[in-house]
Amino acid sequence: MTPAVLALAACAPPGGRLAGRTMEQGRTYTNWLYGAEYGKLWNRFTPELQRVFGSASELGAFAGKAVTRLGQERRTVDEHIADLKPDRVYSRTAAFTAAKFPMVIEWTLTKDGAVSGLVVRPADADSAATATTDSGTTGQQ
Protein backbone atom coordinates (compact mmCIF):
# COMPACT_ATOMS: atom_id res chain seq x y z
CA MET A 1 0.00 0.00 0.00
CA THR A 2 1.25 3.46 -0.81
CA PRO A 3 1.66 6.02 2.01
CA ALA A 4 -1.31 8.01 0.63
CA VAL A 5 -3.56 4.93 0.71
CA LEU A 6 -2.40 4.13 4.23
CA ALA A 7 -3.14 7.70 5.33
CA LEU A 8 -6.63 7.55 3.82
CA ALA A 9 -7.29 4.20 5.47
CA ALA A 10 -6.12 5.56 8.82
CA CYS A 11 -8.46 8.56 8.50
CA ALA A 12 -11.48 6.52 7.45
CA PRO A 13 -14.17 6.15 10.10
CA PRO A 14 -13.97 2.80 11.94
CA GLY A 15 -17.45 1.84 10.70
CA GLY A 16 -16.27 2.29 7.11
CA ARG A 17 -13.37 -0.12 7.53
CA LEU A 18 -15.57 -2.58 9.38
CA ALA A 19 -18.33 -2.30 6.76
CA GLY A 20 -15.76 -2.91 4.00
CA ARG A 21 -14.45 -5.97 5.81
CA THR A 22 -18.00 -7.23 6.38
CA MET A 23 -18.81 -6.74 2.68
CA GLU A 24 -15.71 -8.73 1.73
CA GLN A 25 -16.56 -11.52 4.19
CA GLY A 26 -20.16 -11.68 2.97
CA ARG A 27 -19.02 -11.99 -0.63
CA THR A 28 -16.52 -14.68 0.32
CA TYR A 29 -19.10 -16.70 2.26
CA THR A 30 -21.59 -16.35 -0.60
CA ASN A 31 -18.98 -17.62 -3.08
CA TRP A 32 -18.27 -20.55 -0.76
CA LEU A 33 -22.01 -21.27 -0.65
CA TYR A 34 -22.25 -21.17 -4.45
CA GLY A 35 -19.09 -23.28 -4.78
CA ALA A 36 -20.29 -25.99 -2.35
CA GLU A 37 -17.39 -25.26 0.02
CA TYR A 38 -19.43 -26.30 3.04
CA GLY A 39 -16.44 -27.34 5.15
CA LYS A 40 -15.03 -23.81 4.93
CA LEU A 41 -18.40 -22.34 5.86
CA TRP A 42 -18.81 -24.81 8.72
CA ASN A 43 -15.48 -23.74 10.16
CA ARG A 44 -16.67 -20.10 10.23
CA PHE A 45 -20.03 -20.91 11.88
CA THR A 46 -20.51 -20.10 15.56
CA PRO A 47 -21.09 -23.13 17.82
CA GLU A 48 -24.76 -22.12 18.07
CA LEU A 49 -25.21 -22.17 14.28
CA GLN A 50 -23.30 -25.43 14.03
CA ARG A 51 -25.84 -26.95 16.43
CA VAL A 52 -28.66 -25.75 14.15
CA PHE A 53 -27.22 -27.58 11.13
CA GLY A 54 -25.70 -30.53 12.99
CA SER A 55 -22.69 -31.16 10.74
CA ALA A 56 -20.92 -29.86 7.64
CA SER A 57 -22.51 -32.65 5.59
CA GLU A 58 -26.01 -31.72 6.82
CA LEU A 59 -25.26 -28.09 5.97
CA GLY A 60 -24.21 -29.29 2.51
CA ALA A 61 -27.42 -31.26 2.03
CA PHE A 62 -29.58 -28.28 3.02
CA ALA A 63 -27.59 -25.62 1.17
CA GLY A 64 -26.99 -27.80 -1.86
CA LYS A 65 -30.73 -28.17 -2.44
CA ALA A 66 -31.26 -24.42 -2.09
CA VAL A 67 -28.44 -23.49 -4.46
CA THR A 68 -29.54 -26.10 -7.02
CA ARG A 69 -33.10 -24.75 -6.98
CA LEU A 70 -31.85 -21.20 -7.53
CA GLY A 71 -29.47 -22.01 -10.37
CA GLN A 72 -26.57 -19.73 -11.24
CA GLU A 73 -26.50 -16.13 -10.08
CA ARG A 74 -27.13 -13.94 -13.14
CA ARG A 75 -26.51 -10.61 -11.44
CA THR A 76 -26.50 -8.85 -8.13
CA VAL A 77 -29.46 -6.47 -7.75
CA ASP A 78 -28.37 -5.01 -4.41
CA GLU A 79 -25.91 -5.63 -1.63
CA HIS A 80 -25.50 -3.77 1.63
CA ILE A 81 -24.44 -3.99 5.25
CA ALA A 82 -26.72 -3.43 8.25
CA ASP A 83 -25.24 -2.70 11.66
CA LEU A 84 -27.01 -4.74 14.35
CA LYS A 85 -24.61 -4.10 17.19
CA PRO A 86 -22.69 -6.05 18.12
CA ASP A 87 -23.26 -8.00 14.87
CA ARG A 88 -23.44 -6.94 11.23
CA VAL A 89 -25.59 -8.34 8.44
CA TYR A 90 -24.36 -8.68 4.87
CA SER A 91 -27.39 -8.78 2.57
CA ARG A 92 -27.20 -9.66 -1.13
CA THR A 93 -30.22 -9.58 -3.43
CA ALA A 94 -29.58 -11.40 -6.68
CA ALA A 95 -31.35 -12.70 -9.77
CA PHE A 96 -30.83 -16.40 -10.50
CA THR A 97 -31.28 -18.48 -13.63
CA ALA A 98 -33.81 -20.90 -12.11
CA ALA A 99 -35.67 -18.53 -9.79
CA LYS A 100 -38.64 -16.51 -11.02
CA PHE A 101 -37.95 -13.66 -8.58
CA PRO A 102 -34.78 -12.29 -6.97
CA MET A 103 -33.61 -13.89 -3.75
CA VAL A 104 -31.88 -12.46 -0.71
CA ILE A 105 -28.91 -14.16 0.92
CA GLU A 106 -28.11 -12.74 4.36
CA TRP A 107 -25.14 -13.54 6.55
CA THR A 108 -25.14 -12.37 10.17
CA LEU A 109 -21.55 -11.93 11.27
CA THR A 110 -20.02 -11.48 14.70
CA LYS A 111 -17.38 -8.83 15.31
CA ASP A 112 -14.65 -11.39 14.52
CA GLY A 113 -16.32 -12.45 11.24
CA ALA A 114 -17.85 -15.72 12.44
CA VAL A 115 -21.23 -16.62 10.91
CA SER A 116 -24.03 -16.54 13.48
CA GLY A 117 -26.92 -16.57 11.00
CA LEU A 118 -27.76 -17.51 7.42
CA VAL A 119 -31.01 -16.70 5.63
CA VAL A 120 -32.03 -17.40 2.03
CA ARG A 121 -35.41 -15.88 1.21
CA PRO A 122 -37.37 -14.25 -1.60
CA ALA A 123 -36.70 -10.54 -2.06
CA ASP A 124 -39.38 -7.99 -1.27
CA ALA A 125 -41.59 -6.59 -4.04
CA ASP A 126 -39.38 -3.52 -4.66
CA SER A 127 -36.35 -5.70 -5.40
CA ALA A 128 -38.39 -7.96 -7.66
CA ALA A 129 -39.61 -4.98 -9.69
CA THR A 130 -36.05 -3.69 -10.08
CA ALA A 131 -34.84 -7.08 -11.26
CA THR A 132 -37.57 -7.58 -13.83
CA THR A 133 -37.35 -4.06 -15.32
CA ASP A 134 -33.56 -3.97 -15.56
CA SER A 135 -32.61 -5.53 -18.89
CA GLY A 136 -28.84 -5.54 -18.33
CA THR A 137 -27.14 -8.57 -16.88
CA THR A 138 -23.81 -8.97 -15.22
CA GLY A 139 -21.85 -11.92 -13.99
CA GLN A 140 -21.63 -13.16 -10.44
CA GLN A 141 -19.75 -10.77 -8.18
C-alpha positions as CSV (number, residue, x, y, z in Angstrom):
1,M,0.0,0.0,0.0
2,T,1.3,3.5,-0.8
3,P,1.7,6.0,2.0
4,A,-1.3,8.0,0.6
5,V,-3.6,4.9,0.7
6,L,-2.4,4.1,4.2
7,A,-3.1,7.7,5.3
8,L,-6.6,7.6,3.8
9,A,-7.3,4.2,5.5
10,A,-6.1,5.6,8.8
11,C,-8.5,8.6,8.5
12,A,-11.5,6.5,7.5
13,P,-14.2,6.1,10.1
14,P,-14.0,2.8,11.9
15,G,-17.4,1.8,10.7
16,G,-16.3,2.3,7.1
17,R,-13.4,-0.1,7.5
18,L,-15.6,-2.6,9.4
19,A,-18.3,-2.3,6.8
20,G,-15.8,-2.9,4.0
21,R,-14.4,-6.0,5.8
22,T,-18.0,-7.2,6.4
23,M,-18.8,-6.7,2.7
24,E,-15.7,-8.7,1.7
25,Q,-16.6,-11.5,4.2
26,G,-20.2,-11.7,3.0
27,R,-19.0,-12.0,-0.6
28,T,-16.5,-14.7,0.3
29,Y,-19.1,-16.7,2.3
30,T,-21.6,-16.4,-0.6
31,N,-19.0,-17.6,-3.1
32,W,-18.3,-20.6,-0.8
33,L,-22.0,-21.3,-0.6
34,Y,-22.3,-21.2,-4.5
35,G,-19.1,-23.3,-4.8
36,A,-20.3,-26.0,-2.3
37,E,-17.4,-25.3,0.0
38,Y,-19.4,-26.3,3.0
39,G,-16.4,-27.3,5.1
40,K,-15.0,-23.8,4.9
41,L,-18.4,-22.3,5.9
42,W,-18.8,-24.8,8.7
43,N,-15.5,-23.7,10.2
44,R,-16.7,-20.1,10.2
45,F,-20.0,-20.9,11.9
46,T,-20.5,-20.1,15.6
47,P,-21.1,-23.1,17.8
48,E,-24.8,-22.1,18.1
49,L,-25.2,-22.2,14.3
50,Q,-23.3,-25.4,14.0
51,R,-25.8,-26.9,16.4
52,V,-28.7,-25.7,14.1
53,F,-27.2,-27.6,11.1
54,G,-25.7,-30.5,13.0
55,S,-22.7,-31.2,10.7
56,A,-20.9,-29.9,7.6
57,S,-22.5,-32.6,5.6
58,E,-26.0,-31.7,6.8
59,L,-25.3,-28.1,6.0
60,G,-24.2,-29.3,2.5
61,A,-27.4,-31.3,2.0
62,F,-29.6,-28.3,3.0
63,A,-27.6,-25.6,1.2
64,G,-27.0,-27.8,-1.9
65,K,-30.7,-28.2,-2.4
66,A,-31.3,-24.4,-2.1
67,V,-28.4,-23.5,-4.5
68,T,-29.5,-26.1,-7.0
69,R,-33.1,-24.8,-7.0
70,L,-31.9,-21.2,-7.5
71,G,-29.5,-22.0,-10.4
72,Q,-26.6,-19.7,-11.2
73,E,-26.5,-16.1,-10.1
74,R,-27.1,-13.9,-13.1
75,R,-26.5,-10.6,-11.4
76,T,-26.5,-8.8,-8.1
77,V,-29.5,-6.5,-7.7
78,D,-28.4,-5.0,-4.4
79,E,-25.9,-5.6,-1.6
80,H,-25.5,-3.8,1.6
81,I,-24.4,-4.0,5.2
82,A,-26.7,-3.4,8.2
83,D,-25.2,-2.7,11.7
84,L,-27.0,-4.7,14.4
85,K,-24.6,-4.1,17.2
86,P,-22.7,-6.1,18.1
87,D,-23.3,-8.0,14.9
88,R,-23.4,-6.9,11.2
89,V,-25.6,-8.3,8.4
90,Y,-24.4,-8.7,4.9
91,S,-27.4,-8.8,2.6
92,R,-27.2,-9.7,-1.1
93,T,-30.2,-9.6,-3.4
94,A,-29.6,-11.4,-6.7
95,A,-31.3,-12.7,-9.8
96,F,-30.8,-16.4,-10.5
97,T,-31.3,-18.5,-13.6
98,A,-33.8,-20.9,-12.1
99,A,-35.7,-18.5,-9.8
100,K,-38.6,-16.5,-11.0
101,F,-37.9,-13.7,-8.6
102,P,-34.8,-12.3,-7.0
103,M,-33.6,-13.9,-3.7
104,V,-31.9,-12.5,-0.7
105,I,-28.9,-14.2,0.9
106,E,-28.1,-12.7,4.4
107,W,-25.1,-13.5,6.5
108,T,-25.1,-12.4,10.2
109,L,-21.5,-11.9,11.3
110,T,-20.0,-11.5,14.7
111,K,-17.4,-8.8,15.3
112,D,-14.6,-11.4,14.5
113,G,-16.3,-12.4,11.2
114,A,-17.9,-15.7,12.4
115,V,-21.2,-16.6,10.9
116,S,-24.0,-16.5,13.5
117,G,-26.9,-16.6,11.0
118,L,-27.8,-17.5,7.4
119,V,-31.0,-16.7,5.6
120,V,-32.0,-17.4,2.0
121,R,-35.4,-15.9,1.2
122,P,-37.4,-14.2,-1.6
123,A,-36.7,-10.5,-2.1
124,D,-39.4,-8.0,-1.3
125,A,-41.6,-6.6,-4.0
126,D,-39.4,-3.5,-4.7
127,S,-36.3,-5.7,-5.4
128,A,-38.4,-8.0,-7.7
129,A,-39.6,-5.0,-9.7
130,T,-36.0,-3.7,-10.1
131,A,-34.8,-7.1,-11.3
132,T,-37.6,-7.6,-13.8
133,T,-37.4,-4.1,-15.3
134,D,-33.6,-4.0,-15.6
135,S,-32.6,-5.5,-18.9
136,G,-28.8,-5.5,-18.3
137,T,-27.1,-8.6,-16.9
138,T,-23.8,-9.0,-15.2
139,G,-21.8,-11.9,-14.0
140,Q,-21.6,-13.2,-10.4
141,Q,-19.8,-10.8,-8.2
